[in-house]
Amino acid sequence: MCLLMGQGNSGGWRFEGGATNQQYEKMAALSSEFGDLVQIKKQLISVISLCKERGLVHSVKWASELAFALKPLPMSELPPPPPLTKEDVEDLDALGLAKSYFDLKEYDRAAYFLRACRSKKAYFLYMYSRYLSGEKKKDDETVDSLGPLEKGQVRNEALRELRVELSKKHHAGELDGFTLYLYGVVLRKLDLLKEAVDVFVEATHALPLHWGAWLELCNLITNIEMLKSLSLPDCWIRDFFLAHMYTELQMIKEALQKYQSLIEAGFSKSTYIISQIAVAYHNIRDIDQALSLFNELREQDPYRIENMDTFSNLLYVRGMKPELSYLAHNLVEIDKYRVETCCVIGNYYSLRSQHEKAALYFQRALKLNPRCLGAWTLMGHEYMEMKNTSAAIQAYRHAIEVNKRDYRAWYGLGQTYEILKMHFYCLYYYRRAHQLRPNDSRMLVALGECYEKLSQLVEAKKCYWRAYSVGDVERMALLKLAKLHEQLNESDEAAHCYIIYIQDIFSCGELLEHVEVSTALRYLGQYYFKNKRYDEASLCAQRCCDYNDAREEGKALLRQISQVRDQGEASSADVSLPCVFGSLSNNNTPVRRVSPLDLSSVTP
Amino acid sequence: MASVHESLYFNPMMTNGVVHANVFGIKDWVTPYKIGVLVLLDEMTISKRMTLLERRRLNKLILPLQQGPDVTLQQLLKTVEECSPETAFAVKLRLHMMVAGELKDMESFFDTLPNPFSDAESEASKTSVVGLFMRHMLLAYNKLSFSQVYKLYTALQRYHDDYLGSQSDPPAGPAGDADMELSEMELTSTDDGPGGELEKEQQDAGPMQYSELLDEAPRRCPLSQKQAEYFLARQAYLLKNDENKALKPAALQEELNNMLKFNPDFAEAHYLSYLNSMRVQDVFISTHSLLHYFDRLILTGGDSKSNGDEGYGRSLRYAALNLAALHCRFGHYQQADLALQEAIRIAQESNDHVCLQHCLSWLYTLEQLKGSDSSVLTEDSVKMAAHFGLPYLASLGIQSLVQQGAIGGKAANMLMDALKDTDILHWKHSLSELIDISLAQTTSIWRMYGKSTMALQCSQVLLNMNSLEQVDFGVQQNNTEAFAVVLCHLAELHAEQGLFSAASEILKHLKERFPPHTQHAKLWMLCDLKIQFERAMNDGKYHLAEPHVTAIAALDQMEGLYRKALVMKAQNQTTDACRVLQRLQLLCEKTKRTEMIIRVMLTTAELHWESSSFSTALPVLLQALVLARQYHLQALASETILHLAFSQLMLGVPEQALNILHEAMEPILAHGALLDKGRALLLVAKCQMAVAGGRADRHTGLEQAVQTLDEAASYFSRLGCKERLRDTHYLQARLHHALGHTVQRNECALLFRLLDQELPPTRANFTNRL
């Protein structure tokens, strides 16, 4: 079924001569949709074997997952193994020996036996072993360095030599897709980012199916303009890359579209895509969608550990203790020394308010992988719960160091300083967070609250209004705005805000915060009464009586209204005044437009 | 894949989420340099045939060597060589042996090291400075793991090799050498050329390579903890005292970024980055760095979680205060106000009086900057600061009060007394910075009062004073604001006396000391422009003065408006000038700049003269006189009297004019500018002529006037004020004619004729001016 749906996707499925590798040139554009997927599967199978021979395990994993999602090929369709060249045959034994050493992490030994080989495959493995050997030594060195300042300076000594050799070959044009990728990695490690991007782009052109090169490229692209400026090979894998990139750049809508079209094109069984979509939903806080997807994922792939930390975040937000507990225990059984497992356990303890233990597990996660961004931020949250603000600040700062674009860490820093009652000080941090997520109402509400505390009411109003305009998550912005107007004696504006608030609440059908609803009704009742619109006022007062805390006032107001009516005062027919219930049907209530959030005037 | 091996920023010493900056407890690490010092010490204890003088020199060297930052072997040997060449040679030899040999040579060195202080008689006994150092080193050495020892040895070898490399002339050796190629590669990271030759060319070509070099240098020889501290301290000191000598902003930022890349916990670097970006007025980076610094500081001082006097709570308070200061410096007064209120609130909550005092002093500064009266606040601040024993803040407050008082017209003796009292305080606590400010302030006050001699003296005192601060980092002179202010005054004073070459000399010096991009450069720019403007106006070259007006207005709006009015008046655009003056007066009254108000009034009076309505000028002038006297502005008062006298002369009461002129003559001749002197004398002569005109002893009166005119002429000629000189010569010629001195008359007439030809056709009403 899904194969037929491939028709819907038009772009990016043609294969044109971007690939230099002979095998891929043969596979150039096939028109029929069915053949399309078969070709993809064939490509995947051959790239899996290529990567496997070179020890690129993560790319193998990705490609295999994708290949698994596609229909199995009949015997006849299976791609033949790539033909051996003369050099390959010569190097066969050395390569086999070296590969076995390589698999056992004896990199220097592997490199030693490969030094005389001339085939491209052997050359890549030779260079890659040297690179990994340098990395391994670097890691070992960090533990016994010669002093505290030296600890950051431990470097992979092999990098420079590798760069010299690779750049020579690069100039000579002797690098194939895999070695180009390695060259890019070396450049990135040497902080030569611009050059690295160019080389990675070249690598994707040379060998589009190697996912590792795309992933590296993904880490180096910082904004959408940069992405647009790159000339990428026109290959189906590019859509996977773009979708991934959009998720990274917080362009969730585009990412979801992309993934949807991929699913429609026939990858509906791919766990990779499902997990990516779930993460995307998590990022836009569509919790229900994300939860259902994750549950589906776990059904299909019960021993999966990747992305389970995100799943646990969702469970945490929903407060689903039993599910979280089940997940945690399950993961511990699979592998307890994984970053994701530790994060899940941390979340579990946090939900049980055992914050010390939670922090402990986040620390363990960080020991397993210090660049694990989420753990730093989550640890910061735990320290906040434990009121250990200094440790919280430290954790958040670390998170920012790892990734400057982590809005949660900025927001957390802001919250920390807010707890320390430094409202002006935290403005800076909230503003940073807001910059990174301009359409997230939480930052705006936080900003508004700070401004309110600093008696900068104009700015506060702007923030609240903006928070409402971008879709308020917690439905607090309007209420706060209304109260602000109330304070400033701007009764018309206050009434407007209350009206929209009540409309919002009632249209949702949830009556959660009825205290606030009653406040709104009470205010509106008084407001209409003052403006002599007794019908609306009595309506409000009647509604007031539904709530315990406002019942007395509602009754009092009703009595007042009847008194006034007895005296024969006519109700004002001023149509310009808005009405709650009359306008429940039409949504275009005229509300005074507060000028859109213009923080530039206050941003230093 | 690569990401598996990522291990950056992982710190195994993290406990409870807080990384302790000094995790290892000891700061001392055995470095190659330290081994060099140890060898030197060992050599000193062993060798017996050292002369006494050499030994003494070496002994003096020990402490700085032990405590100073690591230096290269070349520098180390050079310093030792200056004291004792033989010892230097011995050290070199021993190090060479150690490096040329094997690891065991180094090990045996450390084995035999403790011998000298095993006997109690030795100079290097256990408790001496040297003994302590040796034991520290031994302890640190013994703590090293197996691989660390080997690393130390290779580091030592590299250290020695670097020295050898620097000894032999850096040749353009064979490029086939692997090492050379490596370094070449590093230099040309943008290499696109296929061959080595092209790379070489690129190396010479672009400015790109320079930044690469900069980037590369610290990477090759990473800074040690102490070196980094030394670097930061030095740069911070230079930024404060002599910006010229500090690294250029971009280069400094590069260094800092490097340092932070290696050690993100090095909080001070963030602070320096804040200072550095303040220099280039970059509000974003400076805010970012400041907040980052305090976030980090909170961690390092985070031992006590209490909000008490020490540690964490304290840095929070100062964080808010510093943020206020930052906004204040960038002129965001509203933001500054909010931040300051926050700082005050937190400080109050935790009863931190010292912090509160700092807040208070910022508060009055802020109020002052906003232009409102803050003397009450300042007084409070001074009182409280004195109470809490904070001399710096107290005298800073007093200085601020004095400044406000001087502008507000407080009695001069009170101000001087206050300054004297603070000076005593400064000397007692040796607050050299405040002494400088105090002297500069005195200079300014004298200058404002119109006592040029006193101002001159004060400025010379400051310029000739030896700085109290120890001479650090080879910075002899403090390039602070006080010096800039005093030098500007000096330049203006010289220009007033017609010593233009001296003035331009001073300005040249100012330009060198405070290059245009530095923060105090605006002072001399304004001063330079004013002097040039005055010269152009005196010369009668109004078209030259006009461009200066726009430049002045850019630096000081009101001054610019005033000068604009002057140019307009000179060019006979009377109505325009009048309009500008009226606007200016309103502005001045709002900002309470009394000096400017008086000057505006004087110019307004001159405008009245232009329309020959001398009597209407009188009330304005009288008002100006009252103001000038009230604020003790003697120079302006004298000038007002000149104006009054002139009005009286023109109204036909020269006797009265002469009478009041006598009052003004003395201060003008004593303190006034050359121009004022000349104008005063010319006026006197005119009055004398007018008085003599109707009297019996006309002859003697005219003789007197001739003498006065001679003097005036000499002043004008020194000033190069040609228009006035021409007028004077004209009057002289007329007088000589009346007195019958034909020869002198012809002489003066000739002079007049020459000047008249040179100058553009005169305006009709030249008599209508002072």
Interface residues (C-beta under 8 A of the other chain):
Chain A: L56 V57 H58 S59 Y131 L132 E135 K136 K138 D139 T142 V143 D144 S145 L146 G147 P148 L149 E150 K151 G152 Q153 R160 E161 R163 V164 S167 H171 A172 V185 K189 L192 E195 G212 E216 A359 Q363 L366 K367 N369 P370 R371 M379 Y383 N388 S390 A391 I393 Q394 A395 R397 H398 E401 V402 L413 L420 K421 M422 H423 F424 Y425 Y428 Y429 L454 Q456 V602 P604
Chain B: M1 A2 S3 H5 E6 S7 L8 Y9 F10 N11 P12 M14 N16 G17 V18 V19 A21 N22 V23 F24 W29 V30 T31 L144 S145 S147 Q148 K151 L152 A155 E181 L182 M185 E186 S189 T190 D191 D192 G193 P194 P222 L223 S224 Q225 A228 K261 F262 N263 P264 V283 T287 L291 H292 D295 R296 I298 L299 G302 K305 Y312 L316 A319 A320 L323 H327 F330 H332 Q335 L338 A339 Q341 E342 R345 I346
